[in-house]
Amino acid sequence: MRQVIFDTETTGLDPKQGHRIIEVGAIEIINRRKTGRTFHRYFKPDREVDAGALAVHGISNEFLSTQPRFGELADELLEFLSGAELVIHNASFDVSFMDAELERLKHKRKVSDVCQIHDTLVLARKLHPGQRNSLDALCKRYDVDNSNREYHGALLDAQLLLDVYLAMTGGQDSLILDDVGLDRQGSGSAAGDGWVRPQGLLTVLSASQEELLAHEALLEKLDKESGGKTVWRKITSQV
């Protein structure tokens, strides 16, 4: 499954008041793994950044004056997003700005025409009703390090959201070793490259009843925190 973790920074809060996108950050993942492909651009908005927005992201008018306009890179951005499920925190905000930019260019397509949209704020409110569900709050809840987030930034926030999203939806996914084996010296190497099968008999130890109960209790906790999406249960149900 191809997904793109997506975030924007803007000149203000409302595109209907003429506010514009000034930064886009997007990270591609396939089957919950980063592919290494990203889209990160700044844009010249042809208007001043509101003081309140500047205090949030710290992107100055002087810096933006040297950047390309959104229209110059719109097709490249849409090509990157096309066919993916966009994972966005508070999706209505970012999507409304994207649609406003496309409408300004007299584009015939909206974001929803080229992508599916998954709002992690809606998911967080289902998992944690009545609690704070800002990105910072979720980072704290899921032990995601956001200590470098002095200012908001589209690519930085997309990376934080990626870590939070995987934690919210993956249960035990962080325990999977990402197809990495060990070579003779014990260093990491891609599976199949330098892998040596251990010699001798394989000893299989069965879990005790106490261990099985403890394991089940942990799965129940993971189910609750991930909304019933624990990876271990998915795997064992297919065996």
Buried (B, 14 or more C-beta within 10 A) or exposed (E): EEBBBBBBBBBBEEBEEEBBBBBBBBBBBEEBEBEEEBBBBBBBBEBEBBEEBBEBBBBEBEEBEEBEBBBEBBEEBBEBBEEBBBBBBBBEBBBBBBBBBBEBEEBEEBBEEBBEBBBBBBBBEEBBEEEEBEBBBBBEBBEBEBEEBEBBBBBBBBBBBBBBBBBBBBBBBEEEEEEEBBEEEEEEBEEEEBEEEEEEEEEEEEEEEEEEEEEEEBBEEBBEBBBEBBBBBEEEEEE
